[in-house]
């Protein structure tokens, strides 16, 4: 019982999802209809992507990629730009949480090695913002994109038309923030440094399997490969490469999705509740999704609000921009905070203050851009 309670406290979003689902069962008793609530396409694709990323991360693929790039670094500004932009661009393909799990410890270790811990807070905060904003550029960059892309049957062209302008503006804002720092030479050459601990040696068999798994996932996103076939291929390739990767999949996220699917499905069966949600959301999808994300984070916000509106573009923009703001607006942001709190407990308050200020600034600018979007025809 203690283990169960500890787990529930640790994963508050999962607990909230299933609390809501169970409460909703009082109004709509469980039946075979519940199966239709589940978006099996999204759940299957999410599982395959998480298994693939777990494999690549376990073998140190992303870590070694970052190390190879470091050999060309000669100044502190270049180092900070590399660490932040690695998060921005890699999150488009490996998801925002995997990018932060990989490159935040990498950044902390490097800044310790060159004795520039004074730059830790601004660098890690910008890494977090970069991962959250870079991930919005592709359907596979974060869970809410993958869900909304599937739920609203968006094509790749439509998705890019909606999100690419915001991703490009975000990149410009991040570059401006990085250029504010002084361009100081490093205290010693990174090219002379030892390999950063944590990178595992490559196994050619495993690497080829994971890359093939990733290509198959992209094929499923493009709707060229059916999900049942993708699941079969990923399971077979994963077992061939390293069966341990399946123990590293974030099953709690899949279970959380299932809980919200049941809750939303039940709410739609209750006429007065469904009507109330639609009235509150209609015409305010973008702002509602940003506001709700601040309280329950952007993935649950996407799942919840999508059940009551057909304005997929506004919801897509709102839940991605809604990842900025509070520490829990994007659950990926907690990853960075935990690393800083673990290694530098005395900096927690300063980190939160800087994190909040930068997030609010980025969110305000991007919301102003979103306000102009209808006039350009983007949200029409």
Secondary structure, DSSP 8 states (H G I E B T S, - for coil): -HHHHHHHHH-HHHHHHHHHHHHHTTTS---TTHHHHS-HHHHHHHHHHHHHHHHHHHTTHHHHHHHHHHTT--BHHHHHHHHHHHHHHHHHHH-HHHHHHHHHHHHHHHHHHTT-GGGHHHHHHHHHHHHHHHGGGSTTSSHHHHHHHHHTT--HHHHHHHHHHHHHHHHHHHHHHHHTS---B-SS-GGGS---TT-----HHHHHHHHHHHHHHHHHHTTSS-HHHHHHHHHHHHHHHHGGGGGSS-HHHHHHHHHHHHHHHHHHTSHHHHHHHHHHHTT-HHHHHHHHHHHH-HHHHHHHHGGG---HHHHHHHHHHTTSSSTTSSTTHHHHHHHHHHH-GGGHHHHHHHHHHHHHHHHHHHHHHHHHHHHHTTT-
